[in-house]
Amino acid sequence: MSESLKILIVEDVMLNMMLIKKLVRVHCPDATILEATDGQQGVNIFIEQQPDIIFMDIHMPVLDGYLATQSIRSFAEENALKQPIVVALTAGTTKLDQKKANEAGMDDFLAKPLDISLLKQLLDRYLS
């Protein structure tokens, strides 16, 4: 893994933030991990730092994960920036939840509570 890899975790529940951060750190020890506690902070951090991968909680204050992802996609397109990989994080696991995440521009979907092996598979897929 490249030392220049930037991963943004957008999660408003601190326990979830700590868990995701720890799991990502184990798999990507040299990555820079950025944190946001609401969707608008996530958008702002994307604009400033352009992370490669974003783990985006769906249900958050200020700006939900769907709208934050759409804002990030629009900003990247308007400014000719590389589109990040956006992974939805949610306790909602229905096909409708997954469809809504895809329609918002999210690349993948992880259900909470997180399955460590699925997170590892996802990171392997996107980082290989």
Backbone as CSV, one residue per row, in Angstrom:
resi,resn,N_x,N_y,N_z,CA_x,CA_y,CA_z,C_x,C_y,C_z
1,MET,0.834,-1.180,0.000,0.000,0.000,0.000,0.882,1.247,0.000
2,SER,0.419,2.211,-0.724,1.179,3.442,-0.840,1.036,4.290,0.425
3,GLU,2.130,4.964,0.776,2.081,5.849,1.929,1.208,7.060,1.652
4,SER,0.952,7.366,0.384,0.161,8.537,0.047,-1.352,8.255,0.064
5,LEU,-1.740,7.026,0.333,-3.156,6.667,0.379,-3.858,7.447,1.489
6,LYS,-4.981,8.078,1.122,-5.786,8.811,2.101,-7.157,8.170,2.188
7,ILE,-7.575,7.890,3.412,-8.872,7.282,3.659,-9.654,8.192,4.602
8,LEU,-10.847,8.568,4.190,-11.723,9.409,4.999,-12.836,8.553,5.579
9,ILE,-13.029,8.657,6.883,-14.131,7.974,7.561,-15.114,9.060,8.016
10,VAL,-16.340,8.976,7.515,-17.373,9.943,7.878,-18.409,9.181,8.702
11,GLU,-18.388,9.409,9.995,-19.205,8.628,10.945,-19.467,9.485,12.170
12,ASP,-20.741,9.597,12.573,-21.084,10.451,13.706,-21.091,9.739,15.057
13,VAL,-20.994,8.421,15.069,-20.955,7.678,16.327,-19.487,7.337,16.628
14,MET,-18.972,7.903,17.706,-17.534,7.783,17.997,-17.062,6.337,18.161
15,LEU,-17.884,5.482,18.748,-17.493,4.085,18.897,-17.310,3.430,17.522
16,ASN,-18.238,3.701,16.613,-18.108,3.186,15.246,-16.874,3.765,14.557
17,MET,-16.633,5.059,14.758,-15.455,5.713,14.170,-14.184,5.016,14.638
18,MET,-14.083,4.780,15.937,-12.879,4.133,16.485,-12.703,2.728,15.924
19,LEU,-13.781,1.979,15.819,-13.708,0.613,15.306,-13.271,0.599,13.838
20,ILE,-13.917,1.402,13.005,-13.569,1.446,11.590,-12.124,1.894,11.409
21,LYS,-11.743,2.913,12.159,-10.370,3.424,12.077,-9.360,2.325,12.432
22,LYS,-9.641,1.587,13.485,-8.736,0.520,13.906,-8.643,-0.572,12.838
23,LEU,-9.777,-0.978,12.280,-9.783,-2.019,11.258,-9.054,-1.566,9.991
24,VAL,-9.267,-0.331,9.595,-8.580,0.193,8.415,-7.087,0.294,8.683
25,ARG,-6.721,0.749,9.868,-5.307,0.910,10.225,-4.568,-0.434,10.182
26,VAL,-5.225,-1.513,10.621,-4.607,-2.836,10.585,-4.307,-3.235,9.141
27,HIS,-5.236,-2.953,8.250,-5.073,-3.376,6.857,-4.240,-2.393,6.029
28,CYS,-4.253,-1.133,6.403,-3.536,-0.083,5.652,-2.697,0.744,6.634
29,PRO,-1.638,0.163,7.180,-0.902,0.835,8.253,-0.257,2.157,7.858
30,ASP,0.035,2.356,6.587,0.707,3.584,6.162,-0.245,4.652,5.642
31,ALA,-1.525,4.341,5.594,-2.489,5.301,5.061,-2.695,6.465,6.029
32,THR,-3.011,7.609,5.463,-3.450,8.753,6.256,-4.952,8.591,6.446
33,ILE,-5.389,8.570,7.696,-6.811,8.418,7.989,-7.360,9.766,8.443
34,LEU,-8.356,10.225,7.716,-9.024,11.488,8.005,-10.383,11.176,8.610
35,GLU,-10.891,12.074,9.455,-12.154,11.819,10.145,-13.098,13.003,10.034
36,ALA,-14.381,12.683,9.850,-15.438,13.692,9.873,-16.617,13.113,10.643
37,THR,-17.327,13.973,11.365,-18.443,13.496,12.182,-19.809,13.867,11.612
38,ASP,-19.835,14.527,10.455,-21.093,14.734,9.747,-20.795,14.857,8.255
39,GLY,-21.843,14.786,7.456,-21.667,14.787,6.017,-21.037,16.048,5.467
40,GLN,-21.392,17.204,6.021,-20.812,18.456,5.526,-19.309,18.508,5.809
41,GLN,-18.905,18.055,6.989,-17.458,17.979,7.285,-16.771,17.049,6.291
42,GLY,-17.437,15.939,5.953,-16.881,15.012,4.973,-16.661,15.674,3.625
43,VAL,-17.643,16.450,3.177,-17.511,17.175,1.907,-16.346,18.157,1.992
44,ASN,-16.279,18.914,3.078,-15.207,19.902,3.244,-13.830,19.242,3.239
45,ILE,-13.708,18.111,3.923,-12.417,17.405,3.956,-12.086,16.870,2.568
46,PHE,-13.090,16.381,1.839,-12.814,15.934,0.475,-12.258,17.090,-0.356
47,ILE,-12.899,18.239,-0.279,-12.465,19.403,-1.062,-11.019,19.776,-0.723
48,GLU,-10.664,19.723,0.556,-9.316,20.117,0.992,-8.257,19.039,0.750
49,GLN,-8.621,17.766,0.911,-7.606,16.695,0.959,-7.688,15.667,-0.169
50,GLN,-8.804,15.567,-0.873,-9.049,14.568,-1.916,-8.629,13.147,-1.514
51,PRO,-9.316,12.565,-0.522,-8.998,11.186,-0.144,-9.329,10.213,-1.276
52,ASP,-8.658,9.070,-1.242,-8.842,8.038,-2.263,-10.084,7.187,-1.994
53,ILE,-10.331,6.908,-0.724,-11.466,6.076,-0.308,-12.212,6.811,0.803
54,ILE,-13.533,6.768,0.723,-14.367,7.381,1.753,-15.332,6.326,2.279
55,PHE,-15.300,6.100,3.587,-16.304,5.268,4.251,-17.351,6.245,4.772
56,MET,-18.551,6.187,4.188,-19.580,7.192,4.428,-20.788,6.597,5.136
57,ASP,-20.975,6.995,6.393,-22.192,6.625,7.102,-23.370,7.270,6.370
58,ILE,-24.491,6.602,6.360,-25.664,7.114,5.653,-26.437,8.127,6.498
59,HIS,-26.701,7.776,7.746,-27.549,8.606,8.596,-26.688,9.428,9.541
60,MET,-26.576,10.735,9.221,-25.748,11.642,10.019,-26.422,13.000,10.128
61,PRO,-25.971,13.791,11.081,-26.504,15.152,11.191,-25.923,16.057,10.097
62,VAL,-26.525,17.200,9.943,-26.134,18.278,9.028,-26.378,17.900,7.567
63,LEU,-25.721,16.865,7.079,-25.867,16.419,5.695,-25.743,14.900,5.709
64,ASP,-26.761,14.197,5.218,-26.685,12.740,5.269,-25.683,12.210,4.238
65,GLY,-25.391,10.932,4.324,-24.382,10.328,3.467,-24.726,10.361,1.994
66,TYR,-26.007,10.276,1.668,-26.428,10.335,0.264,-26.105,11.709,-0.331
67,LEU,-26.533,12.763,0.361,-26.304,14.120,-0.138,-24.818,14.475,-0.122
68,ALA,-24.112,14.018,0.906,-22.672,14.279,0.963,-21.965,13.626,-0.220
69,THR,-22.336,12.398,-0.536,-21.720,11.695,-1.662,-22.024,12.418,-2.976
70,GLN,-23.268,12.842,-3.160,-23.624,13.567,-4.372,-22.829,14.870,-4.491
71,SER,-22.636,15.563,-3.371,-21.846,16.800,-3.369,-20.392,16.527,-3.730
72,ILE,-19.841,15.457,-3.171,-18.453,15.081,-3.465,-18.300,14.728,-4.941
73,ARG,-19.219,13.931,-5.461,-19.171,13.536,-6.877,-19.240,14.780,-7.778
74,SER,-20.151,15.688,-7.474,-20.306,16.906,-8.277,-19.052,17.768,-8.227
75,PHE,-18.518,17.969,-7.031,-17.318,18.792,-6.888,-16.152,18.190,-7.657
76,ALA,-15.960,16.875,-7.529,-14.853,16.213,-8.227,-15.017,16.362,-9.738
77,GLU,-16.238,16.175,-10.233,-16.476,16.297,-11.672,-16.242,17.721,-12.159
78,GLU,-16.789,18.699,-11.438,-16.663,20.109,-11.840,-15.214,20.588,-11.814
79,ASN,-14.393,19.978,-10.983,-13.005,20.411,-10.827,-12.004,19.431,-11.424
80,ALA,-12.491,18.502,-12.227,-11.649,17.514,-12.923,-10.726,16.769,-11.952
81,LEU,-11.288,16.387,-10.789,-10.537,15.631,-9.792,-10.852,14.149,-9.938
82,LYS,-9.932,13.323,-9.489,-10.171,11.886,-9.476,-11.343,11.600,-8.533
83,GLN,-12.282,10.791,-8.999,-13.420,10.416,-8.164,-12.939,9.429,-7.096
84,PRO,-13.310,9.657,-5.836,-12.929,8.707,-4.790,-13.832,7.474,-4.827
85,ILE,-13.381,6.426,-4.201,-14.227,5.263,-3.950,-15.042,5.603,-2.709
86,VAL,-16.352,5.498,-2.804,-17.213,5.808,-1.664,-17.946,4.535,-1.260
87,VAL,-17.773,4.165,0.003,-18.390,2.961,0.552,-19.441,3.381,1.579
88,ALA,-20.679,2.984,1.346,-21.773,3.283,2.269,-21.633,2.425,3.520
89,LEU,-21.873,3.034,4.667,-21.913,2.325,5.948,-23.299,2.550,6.541
90,THR,-24.024,1.463,6.786,-25.365,1.625,7.330,-25.859,0.347,7.987
91,ALA,-26.756,0.519,8.941,-27.413,-0.633,9.554,-28.558,-1.123,8.663
92,GLY,-28.985,-0.295,7.721,-30.032,-0.695,6.780,-29.450,-1.620,5.728
93,THR,-29.968,-2.823,5.638,-29.344,-3.816,4.761,-30.279,-4.353,3.682
94,THR,-31.352,-3.646,3.408,-32.272,-4.127,2.384,-31.736,-3.810,0.989
95,LYS,-32.308,-4.466,-0.005,-31.953,-4.181,-1.402,-32.279,-2.725,-1.737
96,LEU,-33.349,-2.194,-1.150,-33.710,-0.797,-1.379,-32.623,0.135,-0.834
97,ASP,-32.081,-0.185,0.350,-30.984,0.610,0.925,-29.777,0.595,-0.007
98,GLN,-29.445,-0.577,-0.527,-28.298,-0.700,-1.436,-28.556,0.059,-2.738
99,LYS,-29.772,-0.027,-3.237,-30.114,0.681,-4.479,-29.998,2.186,-4.283
100,LYS,-30.503,2.681,-3.161,-30.444,4.115,-2.878,-28.986,4.582,-2.763
101,ALA,-28.137,3.756,-2.147,-26.717,4.090,-2.037,-26.074,4.149,-3.424
102,ASN,-26.386,3.185,-4.261,-25.846,3.184,-5.631,-26.324,4.403,-6.414
103,GLU,-27.594,4.738,-6.274,-28.145,5.897,-6.988,-27.520,7.207,-6.524
104,ALA,-27.064,7.253,-5.278,-26.403,8.451,-4.751,-24.947,8.542,-5.207
105,GLY,-24.443,7.489,-5.861,-23.072,7.525,-6.362,-22.077,6.755,-5.528
106,MET,-22.573,5.936,-4.616,-21.671,5.135,-3.787,-21.249,3.884,-4.554
107,ASP,-19.989,3.511,-4.382,-19.420,2.388,-5.130,-19.696,1.041,-4.484
108,ASP,-19.826,1.048,-3.177,-19.976,-0.220,-2.466,-20.775,0.022,-1.205
109,PHE,-21.013,-1.047,-0.459,-21.969,-1.019,0.641,-21.499,-1.980,1.720
110,LEU,-21.345,-1.494,2.941,-21.022,-2.353,4.087,-22.089,-2.152,5.157
111,ALA,-22.618,-3.263,5.645,-23.625,-3.207,6.700,-22.943,-3.118,8.062
112,LYS,-23.605,-2.389,8.972,-23.154,-2.333,10.357,-24.059,-3.249,11.172
113,PRO,-23.540,-3.957,12.162,-22.132,-3.924,12.568,-21.241,-4.526,11.472
114,LEU,-20.044,-3.982,11.381,-19.126,-4.380,10.315,-18.637,-5.805,10.480
115,ASP,-18.579,-6.486,9.368,-17.976,-7.812,9.296,-16.517,-7.577,8.889
116,ILE,-15.594,-7.916,9.758,-14.177,-7.639,9.531,-13.686,-8.275,8.231
117,SER,-14.107,-9.489,7.950,-13.645,-10.155,6.727,-14.176,-9.448,5.480
118,LEU,-15.403,-8.917,5.527,-15.945,-8.179,4.378,-15.210,-6.857,4.179
119,LEU,-14.873,-6.192,5.273,-14.101,-4.956,5.172,-12.738,-5.236,4.545
120,LYS,-12.096,-6.309,4.981,-10.789,-6.681,4.432,-10.901,-6.996,2.939
121,GLN,-11.929,-7.749,2.549,-12.139,-8.071,1.133,-12.348,-6.804,0.304
122,LEU,-13.120,-5.887,0.842,-13.390,-4.645,0.149,-12.102,-3.846,-0.041
123,LEU,-11.302,-3.717,1.014,-10.037,-2.987,0.900,-9.092,-3.683,-0.090
124,ASP,-9.035,-4.995,-0.027,-8.196,-5.742,-0.983,-8.632,-5.459,-2.425
125,ARG,-9.933,-5.462,-2.650,-10.468,-5.254,-3.999,-10.098,-3.873,-4.526
126,TYR,-10.264,-2.842,-3.704,-10.034,-1.485,-4.185,-8.574,-1.054,-4.146
127,LEU,-7.767,-1.717,-3.348,-6.379,-1.308,-3.229,-5.419,-2.162,-4.042
128,SER,-5.933,-3.198,-4.687,-5.023,-4.049,-5.472,-4.780,-3.454,-6.851
